[in-house]
Amino acid sequence: MRVAILGLGAIGSAITERLHAEGAELTIWNRTRDRATQIGARLGVSVADTPAHAVADTAIALTALADRAACEAVFSGADGILAGAHPGLVVCDLSTVEPSVSRSLAPVLRAKGADVIDTPISGSTVLARRGELTIMIGGDDEAIARARPVLELLGRQLFHVGPVGSGAAMKLAVNTVLHGLNEALAEGLVLAESAGIPRSLAYDILAKSAVGAPFVHYKRRNFEDPDNASVDFRLALVCKDLRLIREFAEQTGVLLPQLDTNLRVAQRACEQMGDRDMSTLAVYLRKHSKQLADEP
């Protein structure tokens, strides 16, 4: 099974490790070449010079990119994926981006006999390495059938949501809840601590209560020990996601009042700790609750 992976951030690296462990023949590419070179040397996989080179000899490509601008550069730039697209290629875009991204790419790729499906994921890097992600898929039945053997190595649950763009829309809906939960968990933990309840005990109770979702369990170490938290999902990406969700909600005429509160708090936190993990929102609240309260 020959697969190209473009974008080696936290999730891209994790799925690379997963597919390598499952015996896939990989070609990897990353905007920062040093990262690709290091991973390639460690795993013994090929490193492509350009996105076009990465997809040239493969039937399935996975992209895990930060935002729309990154997608446009990797797909449409000089030596991008479109330059290397060929009949039979299916590009699975795992990025959290607007539904319009894959919808605009689909006709261009189809004109070359290739296709794109949006396949955003829900789950941590740990779940990615275990092949236990939840994958939301938007696209054509035939293209999905060709990509399914690869996607089934990454996801425990695969949902075909609808035509291309539908997976991306569902991911924004999932992240509306996820980022709301992150904010609520941070607030609940800080509130319990303010009453003199030890952080570890408060987290025990939260994890075993009605709010004990999988996210609460796998983020425990980061919330309990923020100074040594691994950066699985940067606060800056939380802000990016929330802005995307707000824009999509405005386009569809949906009112999301809780989202505006979550975005306001996340943006304030990003100003000081945008490169830290999303769980460090609790650190910001411990230090700046009064400042937030005084804002109009």
Contacts in CASP RR format, 6 or more apart in sequence:
PFRMAT RR
TARGET T0000
AUTHOR 0000-0000-0000
METHOD contacts of the structure
MODEL  1
MRVAILGLGAIGSAITERLHAEGAELTIWNRTRDRATQIGARLGVSVADT
PAHAVADTAIALTALADRAACEAVFSGADGILAGAHPGLVVCDLSTVEPS
VSRSLAPVLRAKGADVIDTPISGSTVLARRGELTIMIGGDDEAIARARPV
LELLGRQLFHVGPVGSGAAMKLAVNTVLHGLNEALAEGLVLAESAGIPRS
LAYDILAKSAVGAPFVHYKRRNFEDPDNASVDFRLALVCKDLRLIREFAE
QTGVLLPQLDTNLRVAQRACEQMGDRDMSTLAVYLRKHSKQLADEP
1 23 0 8 1.000
1 24 0 8 1.000
1 25 0 8 1.000
1 60 0 8 1.000
1 149 0 8 1.000
1 150 0 8 1.000
2 24 0 8 1.000
2 25 0 8 1.000
2 26 0 8 1.000
2 27 0 8 1.000
2 57 0 8 1.000
2 58 0 8 1.000
2 59 0 8 1.000
2 60 0 8 1.000
3 19 0 8 1.000
3 24 0 8 1.000
3 25 0 8 1.000
3 26 0 8 1.000
3 27 0 8 1.000
3 58 0 8 1.000
3 60 0 8 1.000
3 61 0 8 1.000
3 62 0 8 1.000
3 150 0 8 1.000
4 26 0 8 1.000
4 27 0 8 1.000
4 28 0 8 1.000
4 29 0 8 1.000
4 48 0 8 1.000
4 54 0 8 1.000
4 55 0 8 1.000
4 58 0 8 1.000
4 60 0 8 1.000
4 61 0 8 1.000
4 62 0 8 1.000
5 12 0 8 1.000
5 15 0 8 1.000
5 16 0 8 1.000
5 19 0 8 1.000
5 26 0 8 1.000
5 27 0 8 1.000
5 28 0 8 1.000
5 29 0 8 1.000
5 54 0 8 1.000
5 61 0 8 1.000
5 62 0 8 1.000
5 64 0 8 1.000
6 28 0 8 1.000
6 29 0 8 1.000
6 30 0 8 1.000
6 51 0 8 1.000
6 54 0 8 1.000
6 55 0 8 1.000
6 61 0 8 1.000
6 62 0 8 1.000
6 63 0 8 1.000
6 64 0 8 1.000
6 65 0 8 1.000
6 74 0 8 1.000
6 81 0 8 1.000
7 28 0 8 1.000
7 29 0 8 1.000
7 30 0 8 1.000
7 31 0 8 1.000
7 63 0 8 1.000
7 64 0 8 1.000
7 65 0 8 1.000
7 74 0 8 1.000
8 16 0 8 1.000
8 28 0 8 1.000
8 29 0 8 1.000
8 30 0 8 1.000
8 35 0 8 1.000
8 36 0 8 1.000
8 39 0 8 1.000
8 64 0 8 1.000
9 30 0 8 1.000
9 35 0 8 1.000
9 64 0 8 1.000
10 125 0 8 1.000
10 231 0 8 1.000
10 232 0 8 1.000
10 233 0 8 1.000
11 64 0 8 1.000
11 94 0 8 1.000
11 121 0 8 1.000
11 125 0 8 1.000
11 128 0 8 1.000
12 62 0 8 1.000
12 64 0 8 1.000
12 94 0 8 1.000
12 128 0 8 1.000
13 39 0 8 1.000
13 125 0 8 1.000
14 125 0 8 1.000
14 126 0 8 1.000
14 128 0 8 1.000
14 129 0 8 1.000
15 62 0 8 1.000
15 64 0 8 1.000
15 94 0 8 1.000
15 128 0 8 1.000
15 154 0 8 1.000
16 26 0 8 1.000
16 28 0 8 1.000
16 39 0 8 1.000
16 43 0 8 1.000
16 45 0 8 1.000
17 43 0 8 1.000
17 129 0 8 1.000
18 128 0 8 1.000
18 129 0 8 1.000
18 130 0 8 1.000
18 131 0 8 1.000
18 153 0 8 1.000
18 154 0 8 1.000
19 26 0 8 1.000
19 150 0 8 1.000
19 153 0 8 1.000
19 154 0 8 1.000
20 26 0 8 1.000
20 43 0 8 1.000
20 45 0 8 1.000
21 129 0 8 1.000
22 153 0 8 1.000
24 150 0 8 1.000
24 153 0 8 1.000
25 45 0 8 1.000
26 43 0 8 1.000
26 45 0 8 1.000
26 46 0 8 1.000
27 45 0 8 1.000
27 46 0 8 1.000
27 47 0 8 1.000
27 48 0 8 1.000
27 53 0 8 1.000
27 54 0 8 1.000
27 57 0 8 1.000
27 58 0 8 1.000
28 36 0 8 1.000
28 39 0 8 1.000
28 40 0 8 1.000
28 45 0 8 1.000
28 46 0 8 1.000
28 47 0 8 1.000
28 48 0 8 1.000
28 54 0 8 1.000
29 36 0 8 1.000
29 47 0 8 1.000
29 48 0 8 1.000
29 49 0 8 1.000
29 50 0 8 1.000
29 51 0 8 1.000
29 53 0 8 1.000
29 54 0 8 1.000
30 36 0 8 1.000
30 39 0 8 1.000
31 70 0 8 1.000
31 74 0 8 1.000
33 47 0 8 1.000
36 47 0 8 1.000
36 48 0 8 1.000
37 47 0 8 1.000
39 45 0 8 1.000
40 46 0 8 1.000
40 47 0 8 1.000
48 54 0 8 1.000
50 79 0 8 1.000
50 80 0 8 1.000
50 83 0 8 1.000
51 74 0 8 1.000
51 75 0 8 1.000
51 79 0 8 1.000
51 80 0 8 1.000
51 81 0 8 1.000
51 83 0 8 1.000
51 84 0 8 1.000
52 79 0 8 1.000
52 80 0 8 1.000
52 81 0 8 1.000
52 83 0 8 1.000
52 84 0 8 1.000
53 79 0 8 1.000
53 84 0 8 1.000
54 61 0 8 1.000
54 81 0 8 1.000
55 61 0 8 1.000
55 81 0 8 1.000
55 84 0 8 1.000
55 85 0 8 1.000
55 86 0 8 1.000
55 89 0 8 1.000
55 91 0 8 1.000
56 84 0 8 1.000
56 86 0 8 1.000
58 89 0 8 1.000
59 88 0 8 1.000
59 89 0 8 1.000
59 90 0 8 1.000
59 146 0 8 1.000
60 89 0 8 1.000
60 90 0 8 1.000
60 92 0 8 1.000
60 146 0 8 1.000
60 147 0 8 1.000
60 150 0 8 1.000
61 81 0 8 1.000
61 89 0 8 1.000
61 90 0 8 1.000
61 91 0 8 1.000
61 92 0 8 1.000
62 91 0 8 1.000
62 92 0 8 1.000
62 94 0 8 1.000
62 119 0 8 1.000
62 150 0 8 1.000
63 71 0 8 1.000
63 74 0 8 1.000
63 75 0 8 1.000
63 81 0 8 1.000
63 91 0 8 1.000
63 92 0 8 1.000
63 93 0 8 1.000
63 94 0 8 1.000
63 95 0 8 1.000
64 94 0 8 1.000
64 95 0 8 1.000
65 71 0 8 1.000
65 74 0 8 1.000
65 93 0 8 1.000
65 95 0 8 1.000
65 97 0 8 1.000
66 95 0 8 1.000
66 237 0 8 1.000
66 240 0 8 1.000
67 95 0 8 1.000
67 97 0 8 1.000
67 240 0 8 1.000
68 97 0 8 1.000
68 98 0 8 1.000
68 101 0 8 1.000
70 95 0 8 1.000
71 93 0 8 1.000
71 95 0 8 1.000
71 97 0 8 1.000
71 101 0 8 1.000
72 101 0 8 1.000
74 80 0 8 1.000
74 81 0 8 1.000
75 81 0 8 1.000
75 82 0 8 1.000
75 91 0 8 1.000
75 105 0 8 1.000
76 82 0 8 1.000
77 83 0 8 1.000
81 91 0 8 1.000
82 108 0 8 1.000
82 109 0 8 1.000
82 112 0 8 1.000
85 91 0 8 1.000
85 109 0 8 1.000
85 112 0 8 1.000
85 113 0 8 1.000
85 114 0 8 1.000
86 112 0 8 1.000
86 113 0 8 1.000
86 114 0 8 1.000
87 112 0 8 1.000
87 113 0 8 1.000
87 114 0 8 1.000
88 113 0 8 1.000
88 114 0 8 1.000
88 115 0 8 1.000
88 146 0 8 1.000
89 109 0 8 1.000
89 112 0 8 1.000
89 113 0 8 1.000
89 114 0 8 1.000
89 115 0 8 1.000
90 114 0 8 1.000
90 115 0 8 1.000
90 116 0 8 1.000
90 117 0 8 1.000
90 143 0 8 1.000
90 146 0 8 1.000
90 147 0 8 1.000
91 105 0 8 1.000
91 109 0 8 1.000
91 114 0 8 1.000
91 115 0 8 1.000
91 116 0 8 1.000
91 117 0 8 1.000
92 116 0 8 1.000
92 117 0 8 1.000
92 118 0 8 1.000
92 119 0 8 1.000
92 147 0 8 1.000
92 150 0 8 1.000
92 151 0 8 1.000
93 101 0 8 1.000
93 102 0 8 1.000
93 105 0 8 1.000
93 116 0 8 1.000
93 117 0 8 1.000
93 118 0 8 1.000
93 119 0 8 1.000
93 120 0 8 1.000
93 168 0 8 1.000
94 119 0 8 1.000
94 120 0 8 1.000
94 121 0 8 1.000
95 101 0 8 1.000
95 120 0 8 1.000
96 120 0 8 1.000
96 168 0 8 1.000
96 171 0 8 1.000
96 172 0 8 1.000
96 175 0 8 1.000
96 237 0 8 1.000
96 240 0 8 1.000
96 241 0 8 1.000
96 244 0 8 1.000
97 168 0 8 1.000
97 244 0 8 1.000
98 168 0 8 1.000
98 244 0 8 1.000
98 247 0 8 1.000
98 248 0 8 1.000
99 118 0 8 1.000
99 165 0 8 1.000
99 166 0 8 1.000
99 167 0 8 1.000
99 168 0 8 1.000
99 169 0 8 1.000
99 172 0 8 1.000
99 248 0 8 1.000
100 165 0 8 1.000
101 118 0 8 1.000
101 168 0 8 1.000
102 116 0 8 1.000
102 117 0 8 1.000
102 118 0 8 1.000
102 138 0 8 1.000
102 139 0 8 1.000
102 164 0 8 1.000
102 165 0 8 1.000
102 168 0 8 1.000
103 164 0 8 1.000
103 165 0 8 1.000
105 116 0 8 1.000
106 115 0 8 1.000
106 116 0 8 1.000
106 139 0 8 1.000
106 164 0 8 1.000
109 115 0 8 1.000
109 116 0 8 1.000
115 139 0 8 1.000
115 140 0 8 1.000
115 142 0 8 1.000
115 143 0 8 1.000
116 143 0 8 1.000
116 164 0 8 1.000
117 137 0 8 1.000
117 138 0 8 1.000
117 139 0 8 1.000
117 140 0 8 1.000
117 143 0 8 1.000
117 144 0 8 1.000
117 147 0 8 1.000
117 164 0 8 1.000
118 136 0 8 1.000
118 137 0 8 1.000
118 138 0 8 1.000
118 139 0 8 1.000
118 164 0 8 1.000
118 165 0 8 1.000
118 166 0 8 1.000
118 167 0 8 1.000
118 168 0 8 1.000
118 171 0 8 1.000
119 135 0 8 1.000
119 136 0 8 1.000
119 137 0 8 1.000
119 138 0 8 1.000
119 147 0 8 1.000
119 151 0 8 1.000
119 167 0 8 1.000
120 135 0 8 1.000
120 136 0 8 1.000
120 167 0 8 1.000
120 168 0 8 1.000
120 170 0 8 1.000
120 171 0 8 1.000
121 128 0 8 1.000
121 133 0 8 1.000
121 134 0 8 1.000
121 135 0 8 1.000
121 136 0 8 1.000
121 154 0 8 1.000
121 155 0 8 1.000
121 171 0 8 1.000
122 133 0 8 1.000
122 134 0 8 1.000
122 135 0 8 1.000
122 136 0 8 1.000
122 171 0 8 1.000
122 174 0 8 1.000
122 178 0 8 1.000
123 132 0 8 1.000
123 133 0 8 1.000
123 134 0 8 1.000
123 214 0 8 1.000
124 218 0 8 1.000
124 232 0 8 1.000
125 232 0 8 1.000
126 218 0 8 1.000
127 133 0 8 1.000
127 218 0 8 1.000
128 154 0 8 1.000
131 153 0 8 1.000
131 154 0 8 1.000
131 155 0 8 1.000
131 156 0 8 1.000
132 155 0 8 1.000
132 156 0 8 1.000
133 154 0 8 1.000
133 155 0 8 1.000
133 156 0 8 1.000
133 157 0 8 1.000
134 155 0 8 1.000
134 156 0 8 1.000
134 157 0 8 1.000
134 159 0 8 1.000
135 151 0 8 1.000
135 154 0 8 1.000
135 155 0 8 1.000
135 157 0 8 1.000
135 158 0 8 1.000
135 159 0 8 1.000
136 159 0 8 1.000
136 161 0 8 1.000
136 166 0 8 1.000
136 167 0 8 1.000
136 170 0 8 1.000
136 171 0 8 1.000
136 174 0 8 1.000
137 144 0 8 1.000
137 151 0 8 1.000
137 158 0 8 1.000
137 159 0 8 1.000
137 160 0 8 1.000
137 161 0 8 1.000
137 162 0 8 1.000
137 166 0 8 1.000
137 167 0 8 1.000
138 144 0 8 1.000
138 160 0 8 1.000
138 161 0 8 1.000
138 162 0 8 1.000
138 163 0 8 1.000
138 164 0 8 1.000
138 165 0 8 1.000
138 166 0 8 1.000
138 167 0 8 1.000
138 168 0 8 1.000
139 160 0 8 1.000
139 162 0 8 1.000
139 163 0 8 1.000
139 164 0 8 1.000
139 165 0 8 1.000
139 166 0 8 1.000
140 163 0 8 1.000
140 164 0 8 1.000
141 160 0 8 1.000
144 160 0 8 1.000
148 158 0 8 1.000
151 158 0 8 1.000
152 158 0 8 1.000
159 170 0 8 1.000
161 167 0 8 1.000
161 169 0 8 1.000
161 170 0 8 1.000
169 248 0 8 1.000
172 241 0 8 1.000
172 244 0 8 1.000
172 245 0 8 1.000
172 248 0 8 1.000
175 241 0 8 1.000
175 245 0 8 1.000
176 245 0 8 1.000
176 256 0 8 1.000
176 259 0 8 1.000
178 215 0 8 1.000
179 238 0 8 1.000
179 241 0 8 1.000
179 242 0 8 1.000
179 262 0 8 1.000
179 266 0 8 1.000
179 278 0 8 1.000
180 258 0 8 1.000
180 262 0 8 1.000
181 211 0 8 1.000
181 213 0 8 1.000
181 215 0 8 1.000
181 216 0 8 1.000
182 215 0 8 1.000
182 219 0 8 1.000
182 238 0 8 1.000
182 278 0 8 1.000
182 279 0 8 1.000
182 281 0 8 1.000
183 261 0 8 1.000
183 262 0 8 1.000
183 265 0 8 1.000
183 266 0 8 1.000
183 281 0 8 1.000
184 211 0 8 1.000
185 206 0 8 1.000
185 211 0 8 1.000
185 215 0 8 1.000
185 216 0 8 1.000
185 219 0 8 1.000
185 223 0 8 1.000
185 282 0 8 1.000
186 223 0 8 1.000
186 279 0 8 1.000
186 281 0 8 1.000
186 282 0 8 1.000
186 285 0 8 1.000
187 285 0 8 1.000
188 202 0 8 1.000
188 206 0 8 1.000
189 199 0 8 1.000
189 202 0 8 1.000
189 203 0 8 1.000
189 206 0 8 1.000
189 223 0 8 1.000
189 282 0 8 1.000
190 282 0 8 1.000
190 285 0 8 1.000
190 286 0 8 1.000
190 289 0 8 1.000
192 199 0 8 1.000
192 202 0 8 1.000
192 205 0 8 1.000
192 206 0 8 1.000
193 199 0 8 1.000
193 202 0 8 1.000
193 286 0 8 1.000
199 223 0 8 1.000
199 224 0 8 1.000
200 224 0 8 1.000
203 220 0 8 1.000
203 223 0 8 1.000
203 224 0 8 1.000
206 212 0 8 1.000
206 216 0 8 1.000
207 216 0 8 1.000
207 217 0 8 1.000
207 220 0 8 1.000
219 279 0 8 1.000
221 229 0 8 1.000
221 230 0 8 1.000
222 229 0 8 1.000
222 230 0 8 1.000
222 232 0 8 1.000
222 277 0 8 1.000
222 279 0 8 1.000
222 280 0 8 1.000
223 279 0 8 1.000
223 282 0 8 1.000
226 276 0 8 1.000
226 277 0 8 1.000
226 279 0 8 1.000
226 280 0 8 1.000
226 282 0 8 1.000
226 283 0 8 1.000
229 276 0 8 1.000
229 277 0 8 1.000
229 279 0 8 1.000
229 280 0 8 1.000
230 277 0 8 1.000
231 275 0 8 1.000
231 276 0 8 1.000
231 277 0 8 1.000
232 277 0 8 1.000
232 278 0 8 1.000
233 277 0 8 1.000
233 278 0 8 1.000
234 274 0 8 1.000
234 275 0 8 1.000
234 276 0 8 1.000
234 277 0 8 1.000
234 278 0 8 1.000
235 266 0 8 1.000
235 269 0 8 1.000
235 270 0 8 1.000
235 273 0 8 1.000
235 274 0 8 1.000
235 275 0 8 1.000
235 276 0 8 1.000
235 277 0 8 1.000
235 278 0 8 1.000
235 280 0 8 1.000
235 281 0 8 1.000
236 270 0 8 1.000
236 274 0 8 1.000
236 275 0 8 1.000
237 278 0 8 1.000
238 266 0 8 1.000
238 270 0 8 1.000
238 278 0 8 1.000
238 281 0 8 1.000
239 263 0 8 1.000
239 266 0 8 1.000
239 267 0 8 1.000
239 270 0 8 1.000
239 274 0 8 1.000
242 259 0 8 1.000
242 262 0 8 1.000
242 263 0 8 1.000
242 266 0 8 1.000
243 263 0 8 1.000
245 256 0 8 1.000
245 259 0 8 1.000
246 256 0 8 1.000
246 259 0 8 1.000
246 260 0 8 1.000
246 263 0 8 1.000
249 255 0 8 1.000
249 256 0 8 1.000
249 259 0 8 1.000
264 295 0 8 1.000
265 281 0 8 1.000
265 284 0 8 1.000
265 285 0 8 1.000
265 292 0 8 1.000
266 281 0 8 1.000
268 284 0 8 1.000
268 288 0 8 1.000
268 291 0 8 1.000
268 292 0 8 1.000
269 280 0 8 1.000
269 281 0 8 1.000
269 284 0 8 1.000
272 284 0 8 1.000
273 280 0 8 1.000
273 283 0 8 1.000
273 284 0 8 1.000
276 283 0 8 1.000
285 292 0 8 1.000
END
